[in-house]
Amino acid sequence: MFVAATLAILAAMALAVVRAIKGPTVFDRVLAGNSMGSLAILLLAAVGFLTGRPEFLDIGLTYGLLNLIGTLAVLRFFRHGDLAYDPGTKRRR
Amino acid sequence: MILLTLMAIVVIAIVTQRSLFGVVILSGAYSFLMASVLIVYDAVDVAMTEASVGAGVSTVVLLGTLALVKTREARADARQPLALFVALVVGAALVWGTLQLPSFGTADAVIHRHVAPYYLQNVVPQTNVPNVVTAVLADYRGYDTLGETTVIFTAGIGVMLLLRGAWRRAQRNRKDA
């Protein structure tokens, strides 16, 4: 069963890659990148159970946090045009 | 195998992509694929580093760069036969150099016969650490790791000092204006 799940996750990853490459708009790409991170977490969990080491799940949590940071940075870049690298704008908000 | 194919596709897409933002996203995707490959190879610690540095920090740094650079594209001088020739020769020399190496993963290669058997036999009695890699990094090569962390710490302090100076100057300029 875990083999089937792993194969399904890999197929989903391929679809996400296609969307990230073709993606006509920016948001397609953001979403594809984000779902790629989620799929990496799922793959981590599935492979962990496949090899009989469910301790991998803890690392999946770290991945989730990282994925959130990356997506937030991207979205913030789109909202404000930069990452608030200029400290003056950071004060004003 | 599938993951490696996907990685190759992503790399080709990165090279041919015109939109820089798409390249940033694709490099993040590449990092997650690389992390998945490392997980499959049972190197979870390396995979975590790859995911945090490659997908987390690099995305932010690349986006910051993207905010700073201009969006206009410089005209590329497309045909450079000499450069292509040099690249091909160097690549061929590197490939030729790897032909002499023992094939990947053989247990009797030179690097596996030097100190690795000693570590494998003596890690648990000497250090009580169940993970051999951790024991080698933090115990047998402890001074080496200490030096590395010192270098990174110094670099971090330097970057913080530089950024702080720039921030102070910006504040002063705002007050004057």
HADDOCK unambig.tbl for C-alpha pairs under 7 A between the chains (distance, minus, plus):
assign (segid A and resid 14 and name CA) (segid B and resid 6 and name CA) 6.67 0.50 0.50
assign (segid A and resid 20 and name CA) (segid B and resid 26 and name CA) 6.68 0.50 0.50
assign (segid A and resid 21 and name CA) (segid B and resid 13 and name CA) 6.49 0.50 0.50
assign (segid A and resid 29 and name CA) (segid B and resid 22 and name CA) 6.83 0.50 0.50
assign (segid A and resid 29 and name CA) (segid B and resid 25 and name CA) 6.64 0.50 0.50
assign (segid A and resid 30 and name CA) (segid B and resid 25 and name CA) 6.80 0.50 0.50
assign (segid A and resid 33 and name CA) (segid B and resid 25 and name CA) 6.00 0.50 0.50
assign (segid A and resid 33 and name CA) (segid B and resid 28 and name CA) 6.80 0.50 0.50
assign (segid A and resid 33 and name CA) (segid B and resid 29 and name CA) 5.59 0.50 0.50
assign (segid A and resid 36 and name CA) (segid B and resid 29 and name CA) 6.22 0.50 0.50
assign (segid A and resid 36 and name CA) (segid B and resid 32 and name CA) 6.92 0.50 0.50
assign (segid A and resid 37 and name CA) (segid B and resid 32 and name CA) 6.13 0.50 0.50
assign (segid A and resid 40 and name CA) (segid B and resid 32 and name CA) 6.25 0.50 0.50
assign (segid A and resid 40 and name CA) (segid B and resid 36 and name CA) 6.06 0.50 0.50
assign (segid A and resid 44 and name CA) (segid B and resid 39 and name CA) 6.71 0.50 0.50
assign (segid A and resid 63 and name CA) (segid B and resid 51 and name CA) 6.89 0.50 0.50
assign (segid A and resid 66 and name CA) (segid B and resid 52 and name CA) 6.15 0.50 0.50
assign (segid A and resid 66 and name CA) (segid B and resid 56 and name CA) 5.50 0.50 0.50
assign (segid A and resid 67 and name CA) (segid B and resid 56 and name CA) 6.75 0.50 0.50
assign (segid A and resid 69 and name CA) (segid B and resid 56 and name CA) 6.53 0.50 0.50
assign (segid A and resid 70 and name CA) (segid B and resid 55 and name CA) 6.88 0.50 0.50
assign (segid A and resid 70 and name CA) (segid B and resid 56 and name CA) 5.12 0.50 0.50
assign (segid A and resid 70 and name CA) (segid B and resid 59 and name CA) 6.33 0.50 0.50
assign (segid A and resid 70 and name CA) (segid B and resid 60 and name CA) 6.64 0.50 0.50
assign (segid A and resid 73 and name CA) (segid B and resid 60 and name CA) 6.00 0.50 0.50
assign (segid A and resid 81 and name CA) (segid B and resid 67 and name CA) 6.86 0.50 0.50
assign (segid A and resid 82 and name CA) (segid B and resid 64 and name CA) 6.72 0.50 0.50
assign (segid A and resid 82 and name CA) (segid B and resid 67 and name CA) 5.17 0.50 0.50
assign (segid A and resid 83 and name CA) (segid B and resid 64 and name CA) 6.12 0.50 0.50
assign (segid A and resid 87 and name CA) (segid B and resid 167 and name CA) 6.80 0.50 0.50
